[in-house]
């Protein structure tokens, strides 16, 4: 039976299988088809870009578009069919540029014409209109990527990993941080997904390599943030509001937030974060702005309940947008890769329309709220490393729990709240990404002056969590798997997915993943992950705690 769409790239896949009528993220079948076509088009770009690189030829425009195209395909990023259609036409232009680059390099070095491709993504030409592109996209859905279920599963794992890594790399390039090896790997591995000679073992190896390359990507992103905004420091964030005009910024992009703060300074506007932007409050380079007022609301999936109560202007800068409530569409903007039909999109770094809209709107009330701590990046934690090590040696700290990852609306995520609440009082909880919104307003106390809940940051800060784990293993002269450390990860989309690949690349075992396992992991591939990494689903907080503590 033919379905309207087939998408299983995120944790909300219908019935744990796939969204086949309408995406639970809000993606309709037309947008799904266009995004499937984006992967097809990018595969063509990758083939030519990889071949050109074999001859030493490369082009920064091709590299940058690859990041942008993959980022567009991430869950909850782009829902605007006309915007995606325009990107697809640009994708074709970039593919042709990569083809010409390869042909020229081949001619110069081989003295003869390059081989031509008359089929596959290398030969793709876009339809003339959006309806035609949708028809094309329906021919290239995920189930066409391979017929063998295990190989298809590993191809999906690789492609979704590339999507997540591209999002991190896109942010890093904003900060002037690049590594040519990242581009080379993306082209090489995405080109491999259309090579029918590649085996299951090839895609397993590429997926592990994706985890390795993502570690480098996240390192670059961390360095860029730290150099521009200074490394995060423990700071209190107010969850209330100040009297005056307001702008709320949702997403992940810190340089964009800095631009808004600079351009709104002295205008009587207070700026707030929302969702994954909460950890921005820990960066000294942002907190220096006196009108940076704190955080409004909680996790991304609550935006349609919370944002109607924010009377100011609203802007989304990366993924995690949902279908907006009509009560705030007239004061909502998008920026960067995110887009929603009918919502005004701002290009570049001129935020005048956003600021002018904020000035037109009613004031927020003076309403102080709870204060919570953020800013425990790896440099902040390493500053108290001696206390932490001594706490473990003395028995004051018995165990570390990393409870982090994505939040979401699907039932079962209360597991992570219950888990955090049941962690014994002689244990420290590390958390990052938006999953912490389930429990970061709770009081956990401290152990010898060290807070029991350490907020490492957003998903873009996952490098810090890894550095903390590696630093602990160095301090105790043992492997990460021998540490009194257990990892419980919630996932939703592709950035969480590629972070998991990075942890597997580092050889980290016994990770618990939830609230459910990815629908795209076939039984054969799951068996491989269990045998090699003892990766498993969460069960109950009580059972998983007993197992982690050896009780």
C-alpha positions in Angstrom: 0.0 0.0 0.0 1.5 3.3 -1.1 1.7 5.9 1.7 1.6 9.7 1.5 5.1 9.9 3.0 7.6 7.8 4.9 9.8 9.5 7.5 11.4 7.9 10.6 14.4 10.1 11.2 13.2 11.5 14.6 12.0 9.9 17.9 8.4 10.8 17.2 8.0 8.3 14.4 4.3 7.2 14.3 3.7 3.9 16.1 7.5 3.6 16.4 7.7 2.8 12.7 7.4 5.9 10.5 5.2 9.0 9.9 3.3 8.0 6.7 0.3 10.4 6.6 1.6 13.5 8.3 4.8 14.1 10.2 4.4 14.5 14.0 6.9 17.3 13.7 4.4 19.2 11.5 5.9 18.2 8.2 3.3 17.5 5.5 3.8 15.0 2.6 4.7 17.8 0.2 7.5 19.1 2.4 8.6 15.6 3.1 9.0 14.9 -0.6 10.9 18.1 -1.2 13.3 17.2 1.7 13.8 13.7 0.3 14.7 15.3 -3.0 17.2 17.5 -1.1 19.1 14.4 0.0 19.0 13.1 -3.6 20.4 16.4 -5.0 23.1 16.6 -2.3 24.2 13.1 -3.1 24.9 14.3 -6.7 26.8 17.3 -5.3 28.8 14.9 -3.1 29.8 12.5 -5.9 31.2 15.3 -8.0 32.8 17.2 -5.1 34.5 14.0 -3.9 35.8 13.1 -7.4 37.1 16.7 -7.8 38.9 16.5 -4.5 40.6 13.3 -5.7 42.3 15.6 -8.1 43.0 18.3 -5.5 40.2 20.6 -6.7 37.7 22.1 -4.2 35.4 25.1 -3.9 34.3 26.8 -0.7 30.8 27.6 -2.1 30.2 23.9 -2.7 31.4 23.1 0.8 29.2 25.7 2.4 26.1 24.7 0.4 26.5 21.1 1.5 26.3 22.2 5.2 23.3 24.4 4.5 21.5 21.7 2.5 22.0 19.0 5.1 21.0 21.4 7.9 17.8 22.2 6.0 16.9 18.5 6.2 17.2 18.3 10.0 13.9 17.8 11.9 11.9 20.9 12.8 14.0 23.3 10.6 12.3 24.1 7.3 8.6 23.7 6.6 8.2 26.2 3.8 7.8 24.4 0.4 8.7 27.5 -1.7 11.8 28.1 0.3 12.9 24.5 0.0 12.1 24.6 -3.7 14.4 27.6 -4.1 17.1 25.7 -2.3 16.7 22.7 -4.5 17.2 24.9 -7.6 20.3 26.2 -6.0 21.3 22.6 -5.2 21.2 21.8 -8.9 23.4 24.9 -9.7 25.9 23.8 -7.1 25.9 20.2 -8.4 26.7 21.5 -11.9 29.5 23.7 -10.5 30.9 20.6 -8.8 30.6 18.6 -12.0 32.4 21.3 -14.0 35.1 21.4 -11.3 35.6 17.7 -11.6 35.7 17.8 -15.4 38.2 20.6 -15.5 40.5 18.9 -12.9 40.2 15.6 -14.7 41.0 17.2 -18.1 44.0 19.0 -16.7 45.5 15.9 -15.0 44.4 13.1 -17.2 44.5 14.8 -20.5 41.1 13.6 -21.5 37.4 14.1 -20.8 35.9 13.0 -17.5 33.4 10.1 -17.4 29.8 11.2 -17.6 26.8 10.0 -15.5 23.5 9.4 -17.3 21.6 8.2 -14.2 21.3 8.7 -10.5 21.6 11.9 -8.5 24.6 12.9 -10.6 22.3 13.3 -13.6 19.3 14.9 -11.7 17.7 18.0 -13.1 15.1 19.9 -11.1 11.5 20.1 -12.3 10.3 23.5 -13.5 7.9 24.2 -10.6 7.3 23.3 -7.0 4.6 20.7 -7.9 7.1 19.0 -10.2 9.8 19.0 -7.5 7.3 17.3 -5.1 6.6 14.7 -7.8 10.3 14.1 -8.2 10.9 13.9 -4.5 8.3 11.1 -4.1 10.6 8.9 -6.3 13.6 9.2 -3.9 12.3 8.5 -0.4 14.3 6.8 2.3 13.1 3.3 1.3 14.8 3.7 -2.1 18.2 4.2 -0.5 18.8 0.4 -0.4 16.8 -2.8 -0.5 18.7 -4.7 2.2 17.2 -3.7 5.6 20.5 -3.8 7.5 22.4 -1.8 4.9 19.5 0.7 4.6 19.6 1.1 8.4 23.3 1.9 8.3 22.9 4.3 5.4 20.2 6.1 7.4 22.5 6.1 10.5 25.2 7.7 8.4 23.0 10.2 6.6 21.3 11.4 9.8 24.7 11.6 11.4 25.9 13.8 8.5 22.8 16.0 9.0 23.6 16.6 12.6 27.3 17.1 12.1 26.5 19.6 9.3 24.3 21.6 11.7 27.2 21.9 14.1 29.7 22.7 11.3 27.3 25.4 10.0 27.4 27.1 13.4 31.2 26.8 13.6 31.7 28.4 10.2 29.7 31.4 11.4 32.5 31.8 14.0 35.3 31.4 11.4 36.0 27.9 12.4 36.5 25.3 9.7 38.5 22.1 9.0 38.8 21.0 5.4 38.8 17.3 6.5 35.2 17.8 7.7 34.1 18.9 4.2 36.1 16.1 2.6 34.5 13.5 4.8 31.0 14.7 4.2 31.5 14.6 0.4 33.2 11.2 0.5 30.7 9.5 2.9 27.5 11.0 1.3 28.8 9.9 -2.1 29.3 6.4 -0.7 25.5 6.2 0.0 24.8 5.9 -3.8 27.7 3.4 -4.4 26.1 0.0 -4.7 29.5 -1.7 -4.2 29.6 -0.6 -0.6 28.9 -3.2 2.0 27.3 -3.2 5.5 30.8 -3.1 7.0 31.6 -0.1 4.9 28.7 1.9 6.2 29.3 0.8 9.8 32.9 2.0 9.4 31.7 5.3 7.9 29.2 5.8 10.7 31.9 5.4 13.3 34.1 7.8 11.3 31.2 10.2 11.3 31.3 10.1 15.1 35.1 10.9 15.0 34.7 13.8 12.6 31.8 15.1 14.7 34.1 15.3 17.7 36.4 17.6 15.7 33.4 19.6 14.5 32.1 20.1 18.1 35.6 21.1 19.2 35.7 23.8 16.6 32.3 25.0 17.6 33.3 25.2 21.2 36.5 27.1 20.4 34.6 29.6 18.3 32.1 30.3 21.1 34.8 30.5 23.7 37.0 32.8 21.7 34.2 35.2 20.8 32.1 35.1 23.9 34.5 33.7 26.6 34.0 30.3 28.0 30.8 29.7 30.0 30.8 30.5 33.7 28.4 29.5 36.4 25.7 32.1 36.5 22.2 32.5 37.8 19.4 33.0 35.2 16.1 34.7 36.1 13.1 33.0 34.7 10.8 36.0 35.1 10.3 39.2 33.1 11.2 42.8 33.4 9.0 45.8 32.8 9.4 47.0 29.2 9.5 45.9 25.6 10.7 42.5 24.8 12.3 40.1 22.3 12.5 36.4 22.8 15.1 34.4 20.9 14.6 30.6 20.4 17.0 28.2 18.9 20.8 27.6 19.2 22.6 30.4 17.4 24.8 32.5 19.8 26.4 34.9 17.3 22.9 35.8 16.1 21.8 36.5 19.7 24.9 38.7 20.1 23.9 40.7 17.0 20.4 41.2 18.4 21.8 42.4 21.7 24.1 44.8 20.1 21.5 46.3 17.7 18.8 46.6 20.5 21.1 48.1 23.1 19.8 51.4 24.5 16.4 51.1 22.9 14.4 50.1 26.0 14.1 46.5 24.8 14.8 43.5 27.1 16.0 40.3 25.3 15.1 36.8 26.6 16.1 33.3 25.6 13.8 30.4 25.1 14.3 26.7 24.7 17.8 25.7 23.7 19.0 29.3 24.0 18.8 29.1 27.8 22.6 28.2 28.2 23.5 31.4 26.3 23.0 33.1 29.7 26.3 31.5 30.9 28.5 33.3 28.3 30.2 36.4 29.7 30.3 38.0 26.3 26.5 37.9 26.2 25.8 38.6 29.9 27.7 41.9 29.6 24.6 43.4 27.9 22.5 44.9 30.7 19.3 44.3 28.7 19.9 40.6 28.4 17.1 39.8 30.9 17.2 36.0 31.3 15.0 33.2 30.0 11.3 33.0 29.2 9.5 29.6 29.1 10.9 26.1 29.0 11.6 23.5 26.3 10.9 23.8 22.5 7.8 21.6 22.5 6.0 24.0 24.8 6.4 27.0 22.6 2.8 27.1 21.3 1.6 27.1 25.0 4.1 29.6 26.2 4.7 32.1 23.4 1.1 33.4 23.3 1.8 34.8 26.8 4.9 36.7 25.5 3.6 40.1 24.2 6.9 41.1 22.5 8.6 40.1 19.3 9.7 36.5 18.7 12.4 35.0 16.5 13.5 31.5 15.8 17.1 31.0 14.5 17.6 27.3 14.0 15.6 24.0 14.4 12.9 23.3 16.9 10.2 25.5 15.4 6.6 24.1 15.5 3.4 25.2 13.7 2.9 28.7 15.3 -0.2 29.6 17.2 -2.2 32.3 15.3 -2.0 34.5 18.3 1.7 35.4 17.6 2.3 34.9 13.9 2.1 38.6 13.3 5.1 39.2 15.6 7.1 36.1 14.7 10.3 36.0 12.6 12.6 33.3 11.3 16.3 33.5 10.5 19.0 31.2 9.2 18.0 27.8 7.9 14.7 27.8 9.7 11.5 28.7 7.7 7.7 28.4 8.1 5.3 29.3 5.3 3.7 32.8 5.8 6.2 33.8 8.5 8.6 36.7 7.8 12.1 35.5 7.2 15.1 37.8 7.9 18.3 37.4 5.9 21.7 38.6 6.9 22.3 40.3 10.2 20.1 43.4 10.1 17.5 42.9 12.8 15.8 46.2 12.4 12.4 44.7 11.5 12.5 42.6 14.6 13.5 45.6 16.8 10.9 47.9 15.3 8.2 45.2 15.8 9.2 44.9 19.5 9.0 48.7 20.0 5.4 48.6 18.5 4.2 45.9 20.9 2.9 46.1 24.5 5.3 46.1 27.5 6.0 43.0 29.5 5.1 43.1 33.2 7.7 43.3 36.0 7.5 39.8 37.2 10.7 38.3 38.8 10.9 34.6 38.7 12.9 31.7 39.9 16.7 31.7 39.4 18.5 28.6 38.2 22.2 28.0 37.5 23.8 27.5 34.0 27.3 27.7 32.7 29.0 24.6 33.9 31.1 24.0 30.7 34.2 21.8 31.0 36.5 24.7 31.9 34.2 25.7 34.8 34.1 22.1 36.0 37.8 21.6 35.6 38.4 24.6 37.7 37.0 22.6 40.6 38.5 19.3 39.4 40.5 18.8 42.6 37.4 19.1 44.8 35.6 16.7 42.5 38.4 14.1 42.6 38.8 14.5 46.4 35.0 14.1 46.8 35.2 10.8 44.9 38.2 9.6 46.8 36.6 10.5 50.2 33.4 8.8 49.3 31.4 12.0 49.4 30.6 11.6 45.7 29.6 8.0 44.9 28.6 8.3 41.2 28.1 10.6 38.3 25.0 10.5 36.1 24.9 12.2 32.7 21.2 12.7 32.1 20.8 14.8 28.9 19.7 15.1 25.4 16.6 16.3 23.6 13.2 17.0 25.1 10.0 16.3 23.2 6.2 15.8 23.5 6.0 12.1 23.1 4.9 10.2 26.3 7.6 8.5 28.3 9.9 11.4 28.8 8.8 11.7 32.4 11.3 8.8 32.9 14.2 11.3 32.9 12.5 13.5 35.5 11.8 10.5 37.7 15.4 9.3 37.2 16.9 12.7 38.2 14.7 12.9 41.3 15.7 9.4 42.4 19.4 9.8 41.9 20.9 9.4 45.4 22.0 12.5 47.2 25.6 11.5 47.2 25.7 11.5 43.4 26.3 14.4 40.9 24.1 14.9 37.8 25.6 16.3 34.6 23.0 17.5 32.1 23.0 19.2 28.7 20.6 20.0 25.8 16.9 20.7 26.3 16.0 17.5 28.1 17.1 19.2 31.3 14.0 21.4 31.1 12.2 18.4 32.7 14.1 18.9 36.0 16.4 21.9 35.9 14.0 24.0 38.1 14.1 21.4 40.9 16.4 21.8 43.9 19.1 19.2 44.1 21.4 20.8 46.7 25.2 20.4 46.7 28.0 18.1 47.8 30.8 20.0 49.6 29.9 23.2 47.8 29.7 21.5 44.4 26.1 21.7 43.0 24.6 18.3 42.5 23.1 19.4 39.1 25.7 20.8 36.7 24.2 22.3 33.5 26.8 21.8 30.8 24.8 23.7 28.1 22.9 23.1 24.9 23.4 20.2 22.5 25.9 22.5 20.7 28.0 22.3 23.9 28.2 18.4 24.0 31.9 18.7 23.5 32.2 20.0 27.1 30.4 17.0 28.5 32.8 14.7 26.6 35.8 16.7 27.8 34.5 16.4 31.4 34.3 12.6 31.1 37.8 12.4 29.5 39.2 14.6 32.2 37.8 12.4 34.9 39.2 9.3 33.3 42.6 11.0 33.2 42.4 12.0 36.9 41.6 8.5 37.9 43.9 6.9 35.4 41.3 4.7 33.9 39.1 4.4 30.9 35.8 6.2 30.7 34.0 2.9 31.0 35.7 2.2 34.3 34.5 5.5 35.8 31.7 5.7 38.3 29.7 7.3 35.5 26.4 6.3 33.8 24.9 7.9 30.8 21.1 8.2 30.2 20.4 10.0 26.9 17.1 11.2 25.6 17.0 11.8 21.8 14.7 13.5 19.4 16.6 14.5 16.2 19.8 14.3 14.3 22.2 16.3 16.4 21.5 14.0 19.3 22.0 11.1 16.9 25.5 12.2 15.8 26.5 12.9 19.4 25.7 9.3 20.1 27.9 8.3 17.2 30.7 10.3 18.8 30.3 8.5 22.1 30.4 5.2 20.3 33.5 6.3 18.4 35.1 6.9 21.8 34.2 3.4 22.8 31.8 4.3 25.5 29.6 1.4 26.5 26.4 0.8 28.6 24.6 3.9 27.4 20.8 3.9 28.0 18.8 5.5 25.3 15.2 6.6 25.4 12.3 7.1 25.6 12.4 4.7 22.7 15.0 3.4 20.3 15.3 4.8 16.7 12.8 3.3 14.3 15.6 3.2 11.6 17.8 0.8 13.6 17.1 -2.6 12.1 17.1 -5.7 14.3 20.5 -6.8 12.8 22.1 -3.4 13.5 20.6 -3.2 17.0 22.2 -6.6 17.7 25.5 -5.2 16.6 25.2 -2.2 18.9 24.2 -4.4 21.8 27.1 -6.8 21.2 29.7 -4.2 20.7 28.6 -1.3 23.0 25.9 -2.8 25.2 23.6 0.0 24.1 20.1 -0.5 25.3 16.8 1.2 25.9 15.8 2.7 29.2 13.5 0.5 31.3 12.4 2.0 34.6 14.2 4.6 36.8 14.4 2.1 39.7 15.8 -0.8 37.6 18.2 1.4 35.7 19.5 3.0 38.9 20.0 -0.3 40.5 22.0 -1.5 37.5 24.1 1.7 37.3 25.0 1.6 41.0 25.6 -2.2 41.1 22.9 -2.6 43.7 
